[in-house]
Amino acid sequence: MAEQHKRGSLPDHGKHVQSSSKKPRAQALVKQNRLGGGRRGEGGLEEEEVGQSGDAWAVVASTEVMHVPQLNNLSMGLTLMGISLLRCRACLLPLKPPTFKCVAGHILCGACRARHAQACAVATAYAACAEVDAFVRDAKVPCVFAGHGCASYVAYYQAADRERACPWAPCYCPDFACHFFTSPARLLDHFRADHPSWPVTSVAYGEAMKLTLPPPPGQGLIIVLVSGEDRSVFLVSSSALGRTTAVSVVCVRANGDAAAGVSQFSCEIFLQPPRDNRNLASLSLTFPMPSSDMWAGVFTAAEQDYLLAMTPKMMATDASGEAPDLMIRIDKAGQADANSTPTPAARSSEETTAACNSVLDGWEEAGFSSAVDLLHV
């Protein structure tokens, strides 16, 4: 089933199919920061109403509970219960083990005892709650992005962390005129069905692969890469930068926070001239991979912080008709050294001088008087 969403309206990331019977629900206003180079609609920070129904309930910690929500895990051997019982009486967030009970019977997170003592006059002593700890660790809810394909269940107190790191968090189709909105993994099927001009190619971490050379400046190129290991999706795009052609790449995902445990990537893009052509230099750029939920549509390579700029002369074929190779290698952070690609053989000093002169000629050809001019475009 196609998942469509108006670009200027508010997506409901946590939306689930409603059951026919009405059940109590909790509602919350959640601030969501859009990732990407621009904005669709008004404002990068939006407020949206998040509700969840069906077999389980997950509520963002800072919600104002309007009704008493329930945790319904009958299929997992648990009974229907109010989810407010799993909240700390001090911070009002989901209880995090180890938990403690004060003399008045209030159950708290271990870190909240000092705060609770200011509000509860009889909170002079606390007892560890091993039984509550066991229950809190086992009370699980489905991921808030279950409607977008995530089949994970997570402990209730870890639900917010899962939301920040879930790879199934939905993204927009890069085509700004297209309203498709779903997880990156499901976007792949959409690309194949509705955007056949965007080639989808499998990529292996730590291995260099050859890309199609971009067309002349002014004619963009889009290539979709998907990891065979974890189904991460990467988008390669080219655009004009003066008389040069810029190439850059981003990871298509709605979350990229390393602090939340999300995988980080590094990328190397390099242009390797034909081996027999001594007048062309090898160009290489290694950079930390940025992430985007494609809120602004296909990104413009020339506007990215990291890009590889190639002049027409650098991309031209040599006398034998052989063209240079545009290569890319993607690594998970920390694995670049272990999964290294052999560096091209070193050139002699004469070859290096000729290659450098070629680069300078290319800059002049593109209208740049120096590398400083190129960097300040």
Secondary structure, DSSP 8 states (H G I E B T S, - for coil): ---B--TTS---TT-----SS------EEEEEE--SSS-SSS-SEEEEEE---SS-----TT---SS--EE--GGGT---EEGGGGB-TTT-SB--SSEEEETT--EEEGGGHHHHHHH-TT---EEE-HHHHHHHHH-EEE-TTGGGT---EEEGGGHHHHHHH-TT--EE-SSTT--BEE-HHHHHHHHHHH-TTS-EEEE-TT--EEE----STTS-EEEEEEETTT--EEEEEEEEETTEEEEEEEEE-S---GGGT---EEEEEEEE--TT-TTS--EEEEEE--EE--TTSS--GGGSSS-EEE-HHHHS--TTS---EEEEEEEETT-TTTT---------HHHHHHHHHHHHHHHHHTT-SSHHHHHT-
